[in-house]
Amino acid sequence: MIERVIDILAEYTELDKEKITGKTGLVTDLELSSLDVINLVVAFEDEFDIEIPDQKIKELVTVGDIVEYLEKTV
């Protein structure tokens, strides 16, 4: 699961996959704006065929948070 999440993040941010870990912060480390985060959420929703509630998005701070949420949901 984490590999798929990192692939999406690497494609979106154009960073090397090796620089993205479970502890990587979306805003702090990847310097994503709130609009970037929303666009990424849409990409995850499309990839995993799920819908992430707006209130849950605020809790997705790190790559690990995304993976944990997806593992519980998918």
Order of alpha helices (4+ residues) and beta strands (2+ residues): alpha-alpha-alpha-alpha
